[in-house]
Amino acid sequence: MFDLSYFNLGFRSDSVSKFLSDLQSRDIKNDNLLDDAISIIYDCLKIQDEDVIISNLSPTQGYEMNALLPLLAELYQGKDLKCVVNDLKQISKAIDKAKKNRNKVTKEEFAKAISFFSKLTDLCLSNSSYQSIAEQLA
């Protein structure tokens, strides 16, 4: 059976990225996607914990740490764990600020968050496509 966790995370990340882009220029009342953004960042921050399963990224079976770590390693090539965690925390703080008042978020903070979620989208959808092709060839 095809594992939809990469596709799921990619779709969610794409929605968050687009929402953040829109939020830069206008107030949007529905902040469910900001909650989802925080959920994704929170799950990524578990890399500093001992947890093996990250359940929020795939509602049915959970998301295995060994599938999330390569994505983060690709996003942060050449960076150490401390740098990755600091970056994710900065993005999380920017999203928290956006939930309270979008005007308090700087252009740089928006750009960093949008870039993270856009890159995560690209990686996830690429991996999802690769899985689909590999499954079709099997």
C-alpha positions in Angstrom: 0.0 0.0 0.0 1.2 3.5 -0.8 2.4 5.6 2.1 0.8 9.0 1.9 2.7 10.6 4.7 5.1 12.5 2.4 2.2 13.7 0.3 0.3 14.6 3.4 3.1 16.7 4.9 3.9 18.2 1.5 0.3 19.3 1.0 0.0 20.7 4.5 3.3 22.6 4.1 2.2 24.0 0.8 -1.0 25.2 2.4 0.9 26.9 5.2 3.4 28.5 2.8 0.6 30.0 0.7 -1.3 31.1 3.8 1.8 32.9 5.2 2.3 34.6 1.9 -1.3 35.9 2.0 -1.0 36.8 5.6 1.9 39.2 4.9 -0.3 41.6 3.0 -3.7 41.3 4.7 -5.4 40.1 7.8 -7.0 36.7 7.7 -9.3 35.7 10.4 -9.0 31.9 10.1 -5.7 30.9 11.7 -6.2 27.1 11.5 -3.2 26.9 9.1 -1.1 28.7 11.7 -2.0 26.0 14.2 -1.0 23.4 11.6 2.3 25.2 11.0 3.0 25.1 14.7 2.2 21.5 14.7 4.6 20.7 11.9 7.4 22.7 13.5 6.7 21.1 16.9 7.0 17.7 15.3 10.2 18.7 13.6 11.6 19.9 16.9 11.1 16.4 18.3 14.4 15.6 16.6 16.1 16.6 19.9 14.0 14.2 21.8 14.0 10.4 22.0 10.6 9.9 20.4 10.5 7.4 17.6 7.0 8.1 16.2 5.6 11.5 15.3 1.9 11.0 15.1 0.7 14.5 14.0 2.2 14.3 10.5 0.1 11.4 9.4 -3.3 11.0 11.1 -3.6 7.2 10.5 -0.3 5.5 11.1 2.0 8.1 12.5 5.2 9.4 10.9 8.4 7.6 11.6 11.3 9.6 12.7 13.6 7.9 10.2 11.4 9.4 7.4 11.4 12.9 8.9 15.1 13.1 9.7 16.3 12.8 6.0 13.9 15.7 5.1 15.4 17.9 7.7 18.9 16.8 6.8 18.2 17.8 3.2 16.7 21.1 4.2 19.7 21.9 6.5 22.6 20.4 4.6 25.9 21.0 6.4 24.2 22.4 9.6 24.5 20.9 13.0 21.5 19.9 15.2 21.8 23.0 17.3 21.5 25.3 14.2 18.5 23.3 13.0 16.7 23.5 16.3 17.4 27.2 16.6 16.1 27.9 13.1 12.9 25.9 13.8 12.4 27.7 17.1 12.8 31.1 15.3 10.2 30.0 12.7 7.9 28.9 15.5 8.2 32.2 17.3 7.4 34.1 14.0 4.3 32.0 13.6 3.2 32.6 17.2 3.6 36.3 16.6 1.6 36.0 13.4 -1.2 34.4 15.4 -1.4 37.4 17.7 -0.7 40.2 15.3 0.6 39.7 11.8 2.0 43.3 11.8 4.5 42.4 14.4 6.2 39.8 12.1 9.1 41.2 10.1 9.5 40.6 6.4 12.6 38.5 7.2 10.6 36.3 9.6 7.9 35.8 7.0 10.4 35.1 4.4 12.2 32.5 6.6 9.0 30.7 7.5 7.7 30.7 3.9 11.0 29.5 2.6 11.1 26.6 5.2 7.5 25.4 4.3 8.1 25.9 0.6 11.3 23.8 0.7 9.6 21.2 2.8 6.7 21.0 0.3 9.1 20.5 -2.6 11.0 17.7 -0.8 7.9 16.0 0.4 6.1 16.0 -2.9 9.3 14.9 -4.7 9.6 12.0 -2.3 6.0 11.2 -2.7 6.4 11.2 -6.5 9.5 8.9 -6.2 7.5 6.5 -4.0 4.7 6.4 -6.5 7.0 5.7 -9.4 8.9 3.1 -7.5 5.7 1.4 -6.6 4.5 1.4 -10.2 7.7 -0.2 -11.4 7.6 -2.9 -8.7 
